[in-house]
Structure formats: structure tokens, C-alpha cells
Amino acid sequence: MDDTIATPPNYAAIKSRQNAAWASGDYARIGVTLQITGEQLAEAMDLPPGAKVLDVAAGNGNATLAFARRGCDVTSTDYVDALLMRGRARAEAEGLEIAWQVADAEQLPFEDGRFDAVVSTFGVMFAPNQAAAAAEMVRVCRTGGRIGMANWTPDGFIGQLFKTLGRHVPPPPGVMSPALWGSRPWLDEAFGAGARSVAVSEHSFVFRYASPEHFIDVFRTYYGPVHKAFLSLDAAGQVALEADLRELVARFNRLTDGTMRVPSAYAEVIVTRS
């Protein structure tokens, strides 16, 4: 019998590296293109004006802005202060009143049940301790409140992008793919015990670029996980990763004229807290 006890991941070290990855490049250049997903989530949740909303791992503020535009009282959080600054600049340009706070999704600095709704678009799914992050979202949401998310699915384009990166730069032992947050079985496991209902619907965001080469160049320059993956590889490894990314785009691309139109499936999730 194997009596080996697996060493738990060093989440503090992992988050430190993740923070550096997301702070590298300029994620806001890509994040802003996803604004429609925040608007769609806000429409689906249909909260009343004045509802207290927490945006977890808000990035440059797509969901933050969407809910604030609908009159909600929004607190926007992320553990990368540079991204919050980009969201703050967008909010100031629109004259929106939003509270901003640096916070770790796995240890939210708020009391139990403080918010009517807790939301995240393509953010909390990257927390390395996934169970802890899910539990924190439930904890700070009031009884009868809702948790709303947009999460990439495992089989969609971005889910497969994570898988491609993992073949070239393996994740730390014990850390699961962020795309699990787009999987119904995992969502039921993570949120079911604290929920009256877990509603999941599949949507698609379309990545539009002038060419596959343009897409790879933009993500290699600005998207933290891809940016860091290329930096960690030698010249031969970078060539191999770029080739695999080209193959991935070709597999999903709907166009044949040299441009790129790639739909990427994501799960829109609305959990009603028990």
C-alpha cells in the first residue's frame, strides 16, 4: 500500500507568481474587449438599483462597470492593484461611483453575508485554491443572494489554450485547470451545498483578430499567462509553443480568408445562495 502523503500546494508562492504574471504585459488591453460578457451577466442577474455587489478578481472592471451602470452599489476587488487602477480610470471617465479595494479572492476581507450579489467574469476562476475561493464567494453573499460568473469552459477555445500552455509549461503540482469553473460537475460540487439552485447556460465570446499571427502577437505581448509562458521557454520551446497556438487557432477559426473569427465557449453561472 502506498502511504505517501501528497504535499499540499504552496498557494502563497503560486499566487505571488500569478500576481507577477497578470501584472506583466498589459491585460487591460485584452480585458476591455470582453466588456460584453459583463453586460450580459448584469442583464441576466437583473439586480435592483442599490443592490450591494462585490466584483471578485475584477481585473480592469468589466463586470464592475456593467453593474454600476445599472445603479448597483459596487465594490471592485483584485489582488493586482495595477488592474484596479485601470478599472478606476474607466469608471472616472463615466462618472461612476465605485469602491475599490485590493483583495485576495481566497481571503476576502468582508464580513459574512455583506453583499446582495457576488460576481466575477473570467477572474475568480484563476484562484489556485479553487475550493477556498468558491467558499469565500458563498460566505460574503447574503442568504437568498446570488453569485454570478462568466467562466471559460474546458472544451472551448480559451480552455484549450490553457491546456496548450500546460503542455509546454506544466502548472504547479496540485493546481487544477481554471477551466474547471466552466464545468457543471465542478460547479455543483463547489457551490451545491450552499445553494438553493445552480443555473448554468453556455454562451460564446468571439475573438476577432486581423490574422492568427495578430492574435498570437497580442496575447504573447499582453496576456499574462501567455506572456510568461513564452518568457519561461528557450528559443526552441517558443517556436514549438507558437506552432501549437497556430494549430489551435486553425482548429477553431470560422474564417478561411486569412483573418480570425474564433468563438470561445463560456459558462454563465448564477447561483442562488441558500
C-alpha positions in Angstrom: 0.0 0.0 0.0 1.3 3.5 -0.9 1.5 5.5 2.3 2.8 8.6 0.6 1.1 11.8 1.7 0.9 14.4 -1.0 2.4 17.8 -0.1 -0.3 20.5 -0.4 0.5 23.2 -3.0 2.2 26.3 -1.7 -0.6 28.6 -2.5 1.2 31.8 -1.3 4.1 31.2 -3.6 1.8 30.3 -6.5 -0.3 33.5 -6.0 2.9 35.5 -5.9 3.9 34.2 -9.3 0.4 34.6 -10.7 0.4 38.2 -9.5 3.6 38.9 -11.3 2.2 37.2 -14.4 -1.0 39.2 -14.5 0.9 42.4 -13.8 3.2 41.7 -16.7 2.2 42.7 -20.2 -1.0 44.7 -20.2 -4.0 42.5 -19.5 -6.4 45.5 -19.7 -5.7 45.8 -23.4 -7.4 42.4 -23.8 -9.8 42.6 -20.9 -11.6 45.6 -22.3 -12.6 43.6 -25.4 -14.6 41.2 -23.1 -16.9 44.0 -21.8 -20.0 42.5 -23.5 -19.7 39.5 -21.2 -20.0 41.7 -18.1 -23.0 43.4 -19.6 -24.7 40.1 -20.4 -24.1 38.9 -16.9 -25.6 42.0 -15.4 -28.7 41.7 -17.6 -29.1 38.0 -16.7 -28.9 38.8 -12.9 -31.3 41.7 -13.2 -30.5 43.2 -9.8 -32.4 46.2 -8.5 -30.8 49.6 -8.2 -28.9 50.0 -4.9 -28.1 46.3 -4.7 -24.7 45.7 -2.9 -22.4 43.9 -5.4 -18.9 42.6 -4.9 -16.8 42.0 -8.0 -14.1 39.4 -7.2 -10.9 39.3 -9.2 -12.4 42.2 -11.2 -9.4 42.8 -13.4 -9.9 46.1 -15.3 -13.5 46.2 -14.3 -15.8 44.8 -16.9 -18.4 43.4 -14.5 -17.8 46.3 -12.1 -18.8 48.9 -14.7 -21.7 46.8 -16.0 -23.4 46.6 -12.6 -22.5 50.2 -11.7 -24.2 51.4 -14.9 -27.4 49.7 -13.7 -27.4 51.6 -10.4 -25.8 49.0 -8.2 -23.5 49.8 -5.2 -20.4 48.1 -6.4 -17.2 47.2 -4.6 -14.5 46.1 -7.0 -11.6 43.9 -5.9 -8.5 42.3 -7.3 -5.1 41.3 -5.9 -3.3 43.2 -8.8 -3.6 46.9 -7.9 -2.4 47.9 -11.4 -5.6 46.3 -12.9 -7.8 48.0 -10.4 -6.2 51.3 -11.4 -7.2 50.7 -15.0 -10.8 50.0 -13.9 -10.9 53.1 -11.7 -9.8 55.2 -14.7 -12.6 53.8 -16.8 -15.2 54.5 -14.0 -14.0 58.0 -13.5 -14.4 58.7 -17.3 -18.0 57.7 -16.9 -18.6 59.4 -13.6 -19.4 56.2 -11.8 -19.1 55.9 -8.0 -17.4 52.6 -7.2 -15.4 51.4 -4.1 -12.0 49.9 -5.0 -10.1 47.5 -2.7 -7.1 45.2 -3.2 -8.2 41.8 -2.0 -7.3 38.1 -2.3 -10.2 36.0 -3.7 -9.3 33.2 -1.3 -9.4 35.5 1.8 -12.0 38.2 1.1 -11.8 41.0 3.8 -15.5 41.3 4.3 -18.0 40.1 6.9 -20.3 37.2 6.3 -23.4 38.0 4.2 -22.4 41.6 3.4 -23.4 41.6 -0.3 -26.6 41.0 -2.2 -24.6 39.6 -5.1 -21.0 38.4 -5.7 -19.8 38.4 -9.3 -16.8 37.6 -11.4 -16.1 37.5 -15.1 -13.1 35.4 -16.1 -11.4 36.3 -12.8 -12.0 34.2 -9.7 -11.5 31.0 -11.9 -7.8 31.7 -11.8 -7.5 31.4 -8.0 -5.2 28.5 -7.3 -7.1 27.3 -4.2 -10.4 26.9 -6.1 -12.4 25.5 -3.2 -11.3 28.3 -0.9 -12.3 30.9 -3.5 -15.7 29.4 -4.1 -16.3 29.2 -0.3 -15.4 32.8 0.1 -17.9 33.9 -2.6 -20.6 32.0 -0.8 -19.6 33.3 2.7 -19.8 37.0 1.8 -23.1 36.6 -0.1 -26.3 37.1 2.0 -28.9 34.3 2.3 -31.1 34.4 -0.8 -28.5 36.5 -2.6 -26.9 35.5 -5.9 -23.4 34.6 -7.2 -22.9 35.3 -10.9 -19.9 34.3 -13.0 -18.7 34.0 -16.5 -16.1 31.2 -16.7 -14.3 29.7 -19.7 -15.2 26.1 -20.4 -12.7 23.2 -20.6 -13.6 22.3 -24.2 -13.8 25.9 -25.5 -11.1 27.8 -27.3 -9.6 29.5 -24.1 -10.0 26.3 -22.1 -8.0 24.6 -24.8 -5.5 27.5 -24.8 -4.9 26.7 -21.1 -4.4 23.1 -22.0 -1.9 24.0 -24.7 0.1 26.2 -22.3 0.1 23.4 -19.7 1.8 21.0 -22.2 4.7 23.5 -22.6 4.8 25.0 -19.1 3.2 22.5 -16.6 1.3 24.1 -13.7 2.5 23.6 -10.1 1.6 20.1 -8.7 -1.8 20.0 -7.2 -3.2 23.1 -9.0 -6.1 22.3 -11.3 -7.1 24.0 -14.6 -9.0 27.2 -14.1 -11.4 25.9 -16.8 -13.0 23.6 -14.2 -15.0 26.7 -13.2 -16.8 26.2 -16.5 -17.7 22.6 -15.8 -21.1 21.8 -14.4 -20.0 18.9 -12.2 -17.3 21.0 -10.5 -19.8 23.9 -10.1 -22.3 21.6 -8.4 -19.6 20.3 -6.1 -18.2 23.7 -5.2 -21.5 25.6 -4.8 -24.2 23.0 -4.5 -24.1 22.6 -0.7 -24.6 26.3 -0.1 -27.1 26.9 -2.9 -30.8 26.8 -3.5 -30.0 26.5 -7.2 -27.1 26.5 -9.6 -28.1 27.7 -13.1 -25.6 27.2 -15.9 -26.0 28.3 -19.5 -23.4 28.2 -22.3 -22.6 31.3 -24.2 -19.8 32.3 -26.6 -17.5 35.2 -26.9 -15.9 35.7 -30.4 -12.3 36.6 -30.6 -11.8 38.7 -33.8 -8.3 39.5 -35.0 -6.7 40.5 -38.3 -5.0 37.2 -38.5 -3.9 34.2 -36.3 -0.4 35.9 -36.2 -2.0 39.1 -34.9 -3.8 37.1 -32.2 -0.7 35.3 -31.1 1.3 38.6 -31.1 -1.3 40.4 -29.0 -1.6 37.5 -26.4 2.1 37.0 -26.3 2.6 40.7 -25.6 -0.3 41.5 -23.2 -1.9 38.4 -21.8 -0.1 37.4 -18.6 -0.2 33.6 -18.8 0.8 33.5 -22.5 3.4 36.3 -22.0 5.0 34.4 -19.0 4.9 31.1 -20.8 6.9 32.4 -23.7 9.4 34.1 -21.4 10.0 30.8 -19.5 10.9 28.9 -22.6 14.1 28.8 -24.6 14.1 29.7 -28.3 13.2 26.1 -29.5 10.4 26.0 -26.9 9.0 29.3 -28.0 8.9 28.1 -31.6 7.1 24.9 -30.5 4.5 26.8 -28.4 3.8 29.3 -31.3 3.3 26.3 -33.6 0.8 24.8 -31.2 -1.1 28.1 -30.8 -1.3 28.4 -34.6 -2.8 24.9 -34.8 -5.2 25.7 -32.0 -6.5 28.8 -33.8 -6.8 26.9 -37.0 -9.0 24.3 -35.3 -11.5 26.9 -34.0 -11.3 29.5 -36.7 -14.5 30.1 -38.6 -12.9 32.1 -41.4 -10.7 31.0 -44.3 -9.6 34.3 -45.7 -6.5 34.8 -43.5 -8.4 36.7 -40.8 -9.6 35.2 -37.5 -13.0 34.8 -36.0 -12.9 32.3 -33.2 -15.8 31.7 -30.8 -14.9 30.6 -27.3 -17.5 28.9 -25.2 -18.0 30.1 -21.6 -20.4 29.2 -18.9 -22.7 31.9 -17.5 -23.4 30.8 -13.9 -26.0 32.1 -11.5 -26.0 30.6 -8.0 -28.8 31.4 -5.6 -27.5 31.1 -2.1 -29.4 29.1 0.5 
